[in-house]
């Protein structure tokens, strides 16, 4: 088991994951991950290519239609 601390980064909070843990789960800096909350626990899961494509499409959509979504949200 590994213990680490939460750290302030700007207005956000970051967690430092030791290198040996990253190696064990085959993650590296810059990898895209998904955060899941289940039963009061946070799970960090590496995104697969399908997930990355879907997230990219969602970002492109929200950027392109930002104004329309703001109007609809009223």
C-alpha positions, 0 to 999 in steps of 0.5 A: 500500500502507498500513502500520498498527500493531496496538493494544491495546484492553482485553484485545483487539488492534485494527487502525486502518484509515485513512479513505481505505482504508475509503472505497475498500472502502466500509466505515464505522465500525459496519459488521459484517465477517467475518474470514477466514484464508487461507494465513496472511493475514487478509481482512476482508470486509463482511457482507451482509444474509444474513450479518448475519441469520444471525449475529444468529440464532446470537447469539440461539440461544447466549444463549437456550440457553447453559446447555444448551450448557454442560451438553452441552459437559461 
